[in-house]
Amino acid sequence: METKIFYTKDQLSRYFGDFLAELTGKQEVVYIALSGGSTPENIFDVLSQEYKDSIRWDRLRFFWGDERCVPPDHAESNYRMTREHLFNHVPVSEEQIFRIKGELTPEEALKDYRRVLEETLPQKNGFPQFDVMVLGMGDDGHTASIFPHEISLWDSPNWCEIGTHPKTGQKRITLTGKVINNSRQIIFLVTGKNKAPKVDEILHQKGNYLDYPAARVDPRKSLWLLDQQAAQRSDD
């Protein structure tokens, strides 16, 4: 796996912006799965302010790696966060956005998103293939909405599953490991010192690091973009 460490979140965001500008400049259609959480907020702000004209927004097709089972206007909705920090500020049409319908029951949302993936995405090896899979990582080592206590979901033969937050019990729709690892490029966006212990364990394969879903991502396809706080090693 490849890692890049940046002094600030803004530098990390600009690297990601340059990556998207280059990719959309040479590829007619780019299928991208976004992540939620706090880190993308800063990145989306930088993209909307500094990359409005350099990224070919019309070539992007937006999906999500996971979504909380809440309505799209709910404060915890990944879709709402993306709309407020990105879509409202760049030239993206509704036809380019394929959200997970968190307002449905978990079972209905799961079935609907499975249908959307099947009808919209190209497939390879029997699974949908994203050009770019954007992932975050929680300080417990979870990624998408696959948590350590449900790590068996990673190996599910299904394209997506219903995950459960270990503390709140909140239901979420998540892509599974087979879809995530079928992506052409996987990019982790990880910032903050609270993530540093798990980043250290996973990147340097310490202890029982494979107990963390984020460690199951294919290292041959993954690029970890870290700020200095997240990259701090425990023995430094």
C-alpha positions, 0 to 999 in steps of 0.5 A: 500500500502507498501512503502520503503524509501532509502537514495540513488537512488543506494540503491533503485536500488539494492533493485529492483535488488534483487527483480528481482533476487529472482523472476527470480530464482523461476519463469520460465517466468516473464512478466514485463512492464517497465516504461520510464523517468529519474528514470529507467535510474539509476536503469538500470545502476545499474542492468547492472553493478551489476546484470548481473550474478544474475538475470536470464535474459533469463526468463524475457519478456519485455514490456512497460507501455507506449511509446511516438509515436517516432521512436525507435532510437529517443532521447525520446523513452523509448525503446531506453533508455532501450536498451542503459542503460540495454539491450546492457549490459545484456544477453537479446535476441530480442525474449524477447523484445516486444516494442510499435512501436512508429514509426507507426501512433498512431492508428496503434501502438495502434492496434499492441500493443493490438495484441502483448499483446493478443498473448503473455501474459497470461490473467486473468479476461479478461485482460492481466496479467503482473507479474510485472508492473513498474511505474513511476510518474510525478510531476503532478501525472501522471503514464504511459501516463495517465495524470490528464486531461485525467484521464477518460482513466484510466477506459477505457475498452480497454487494451491500449489507445492513451494519449496526453501530456498536454503541448506538445500535443505529442501522446503516447500509454499507458496501461489503469488502468484495465490492470495496476491493473490486474498485480500481483505486481505493483512497483512504482519507484519514486525519486527526490524532485520535486515528493515529493508534489504529493507523499505526497498527494497520500500516505497520501490521502490528498485533491483531491488526486484521481484526480491523475492517480497514486492514482488510482493504486490498493493499495493492490498490489502496492509497492512504492520505494522512495528515501528520497527526494521523500518521504519528507512530505510537513509538515516536 
